[in-house]
């Protein structure tokens, strides 16, 4: 396997463009791959103009950057794998009253598993992306570690906790020691077309950020499959909801009722088809349980150990005590309550140096 050959996932954005340019200048034999994972005709949401990743604009931008450095570039169709691994999971989770993070699934199942298969076919040792993260090897334990990037505001380790040791051992993150400002400055210096291209903020295949529209279009029989149910507030029925897939813990807008004060979705009971509402302070909880664990920088966590944990991408990692941990499940207690702990989102655990220790999917446990 050629250790100087690297497959770079090029989305057409500034980050992956600079990642490819840096590796090229470092002497790697770079091969650019743009992964076509979905199309607007299939997912809707932006019928008049395709922009963002997987669009024709994105593919052309990636190809333009590759051509400017003489890097070979290919567009590879991963739509079937993406639909089965990511979109189907996204829909199923909402149908079960959970709020998924599709980027976590995509990173593990598509951006790495599928890309590494492509790397193998091209005799490439490494894959690289424009993620803001740092991968290292701990020479004492032999494990590959994942660490916070230099730019903590743009850090993406929260969505990368699912990467296996095999994946990390073959991964390069060229932007891990750079800030976003430095990346844009490099793009200008390299004369890249993508230098001033804005970042994409929404979930890629829900370009209009309208999950309800997406779910209804994706599952035409959805309205028939889901039943209206009870809104319950402080133990009393106060109205009817339109179906549990259309709500998420912490939601305030779109409830269709007026209370004279802010009221939020506190919990979703899909078995009894009940959406429980509560006041803002009732969304504060300390205990979190997660399943489907992946241990990253270490292979275990110890009871009573103090760690730092995040419950959503925009969250700040704050201190928590491990109550229980095995190979499949972890339970911890935050030292200070967290707001709107949401089943389906990821619990990502760090140490005080910023290394990702483990991650998992938040389960429906409270107490």
N, C-alpha and C positions, 0 to 999 in steps of 0.2 A: 504493500500500500504506500502511495507516494505521500511522504510527510510534508512536502512543500506545496501540495495541491489542496485547495480549500474551496468548498462550495459556499457561496454567499447568497443568503436569501435576500433578494432585492425587491422590496415592495413598491419602489418608485418614490419613496420618501427621502428626506434629507439624511436621516440617520443611517439607513442601510446603504445609501449612496456613499457616504463618507467612510463607512466600515469597509466597503469594497475598495475604495481608493487607498485607504491606509494600508490594507493588506497587500495591495498591488505594489505600493511604494516600499514595503518592507521585504519585497522579493518573493512573495508567495505567487504560485500559479493559480490565479483566481478564475473561477467559473461562476458567472452570475446565473441564478435561477429565480424566476418569478413564478410563484405558485398561484395558479388560477384555481380558486377554491369555491367560487360562487359567481353568479351573474344577476344583474338587476331584474332580468326577465323572470328569474326563478324566485327571488326574494322580495321584489317590489321596493317601494319606499322612495325611489328617485327616478321616476319614469322619464323625465325630460333631459336629464344629463347625468352621465356616469362619471363619478369622481371617486376619489378614495382608493383604497387598496383593491386589487382585482379588477379595476376598471381598465378600459383601453388606454385612458390617459396615464394610469400608473404603469402599465406595461411599456408604453412608449417612453416614459420618463426613465424607467430602469434601463431600457435598451440604449437610450441616448447616453446615459452615464457610462455604461459598459463600453460602448463604441468609442467614447472620448479617451479611454485608456487602453483600447485594443483588447478588452476583455471579452471572451466569448459569452454570449447570453442566450438563455433558453427559457421559454415559457412552458411550464409543465402543468398538465391538467390533473389536479387533485380533487376535483369536485365530488366524485363519488365517495372517496374516503372522508372528505370534510362533511358531507351531508350525513353519513352514517355515524361518524364519531362526535361531531360538534352540534350540527343543527338538530338532529333527532334527539340528542340528549337535552338540548336547550328547551325544546318543546315539551318533552316528557317531564322535566323538572318543574316547569310552570304548571303543568297539569296536576302535579302532585303537591302543589302548594309551596314550592321552594323557589328560590331566586338564584339561578346558576350564574357562574362566571365562565362564559365560553372560552375566554382567552387562555385559561388554565388548561382546559381540555385540548384546545388547538395547539398550544405549545408542546404538550407532551405527545399527542397522537399524530399531529400533522407536521408541525414545523420541525420536529426532531425525528420521530420514528420514520416518517415518509422521506424526509430529506436525507437521513442517514442511509436509507436504502438507495437513494439516488447517488449519494456519495460513493457507496460501495460499487455501484455499477460503473462509476467513472474513475475508480481507483484513487479516490480522494480520502485522505486521512481525516480531515477536519470539515466541520460546518461552522459558519459564522453568521451572526445576525447583527442588527443595529440596536439591540437591547442595551439598556443602561444597567449593567451588572458586572460583577467580577467573578471569574472562576479561577481557582487555584488548586494545587494539590498539597495536602498536609503530608509531609514526608515522614512524620512519626507514625500516623495511622494508615497512611497510604490512600485515604479517602480523598475524593475530589470535593472541594467545598464551593459554596456559592455565597457571595458577600455583597453587601450594599455597595452601590457605585459611588463615585466621587460626587455626582450631582444627586443629592438625596431627594430633591424635588421631582426629578424625573426618574428616579430609581424604579426598576421593573422587576425586582426580585420577588415581589408578592405574586406575580403571575407565573413564576418559573419554578416554584417549589416542587412541581411534579416531575422534574427532570431526573432521570436515573443516573447512577454512577457511570454506566456505559456512555450515556449521552453527554454527561459533563466531561468525561475524559477525552471526548472528541470535539469539544466546543471552544470557540474563540469569541470573546466579546471585545472587539477593538475599541469600543467607546467607554469601557468601564472606568477609566481614569480621566475622563473628560467631562466638562459641563456642557449643557446644551448650547450655551453661548459660544464656547470654544468649537463645538461641532459646526455650528453655522458659519463661524469665521473660517474654518478649514474649507467648508464647501465653497465659500466665496474665493478663497485662495486657489482652490483647485479649478475654479471656473465651472462649477457644476450647475446645471439647469435647475436642480432641485433646491438650491441654496436658500431660497426664501419661501419655499413651499410650506404652507401651514400644517401643523400636526393634526392628525385625525383623532377625535376624542370619543366618538360613539362606537358601539359594537359594530364591527365591519359589515355584517350582513343585515343589520337593522339601521340603515343609513339615516332614516328620519327619526330614530330614537322612539318610535311608536311600537312598543311591544304588543299592544292589544291588536293593532292592525296586522302586524306580522303573524301573530298566532291565528287570527281569524282567516287570513289568506292561506296560511300554511296547512291548517286543518279546517277545510270547508265545513265539515260537520261538527265543528267545535261547539257552536251554540246548542246543538242537539245533544252533545256529549256531556256538557256541564249543566248543572242545575242551579237555579237561584237558591240562596240559602239565607241564614240569619246573620245579621249584624248584631253582636252582643256587646253591651257596654255596661260594665260593673254588674255583670250577672243578669242583665235584663235585655230582652230583645228590643231593638230600637229601629229596626228596618230590615230591608232585604238587600243582599249583595247580588251582583249579576253573574257570579261564578268565580271560584277561588283562583283560576289562572290569571285573573286580571288585577291581583293585589300582591303587595309585597310588604314585609314587616318594615315599619317606619314611615309608610306612605301616609301623606296628609291630604293631598289634592285628589280630586276625582272620586270621592266617596259618595257624592250625590245627595248628601244630607247636610243640614246646617245645625250646629250645636251652640252657636253663639260664642264659641271658643275653639281653639285648635284641638282637634282630636286625631289620633293616629292609629294605624293598624298595629296592634300589639302582638298578635299571633294568628296563625292560620291552622285550623283543624280540618284537614282534608277528609278524614274519616267521617266526621259528623257534619261536614259542609258548613262550618261556622267560621266567620271572620270576627275575631275579638278586637274591639277597639279600646283605647285607653288614653289617658292624659300623657303628656310628654315625660313626666318623671316616672311613669310606670313602665317606660321602655328601658329604664336603666337596670342592668343585670351584671352580676360578677362572674357567674359560672358558665363556662362554654365547654361543650363536648364536640369532638370532631372524629370522623372515621375516614377510612380509605387513606391511611397515612403513608407518607413517603419521608423516610429519614434521609437527610441530605448531608450536612457537614459532620454529623455524628450518627452513630447507629443506635442510640438510645437516649432517653430522657429519664431522669431520676425523680422519684417522689420527693416533694417539698423543695425541689430546685426552683430558684427564681430565674425567670426568663423574661423576654420582652415579646409581646405578641400583637398582631394586627388582625382585624376581623373584616377589613375591606381595603381596597386599593388605596383610597384616599385617607385611610386611618393612620394615626401615629402609633408606632409600636410602644406599648406601655407595660410596666411590670406586672407579672402574674406569677402565681405559685402552681407548680405541677401537683395535681391531686392524684392522678393515675395515668400511667402510660404503658402500653404494650405495643406489639407490632401492628395492630390494627386500629386502636382507639386511644384517644388522649382526652383527659379532662383537666381543666385548669381553672383557677379562680383569680380573677383580676384583683389587684390590690385596691383599685378604685373602679367603680362601676362603668360599664361601657353602654353606649346608647344604641338601641336597635340591632341587637345581635341577630343575624338573619340566616336561617337554615338555607343551605345550598351555596352560600358564599364560602370563601376559604379562610381558615385559621392558619396563619403563618407565624412561626416561632423563631426568634432570633436570640443570639447571646449579646452580651454588652459590647462586643467588638463589631457587631453587625453581620455576623455569619448566620445564614439560614440553617437552623437546626433541623426543622421538620415542617411539614405542612399537611393539611387534611381538609375535608369538607365538613363544614359545621352541620351538626346533627340537631335533631329536635329535642334537645335535652335542656331543661332549665331547672334551677333549684339549688 
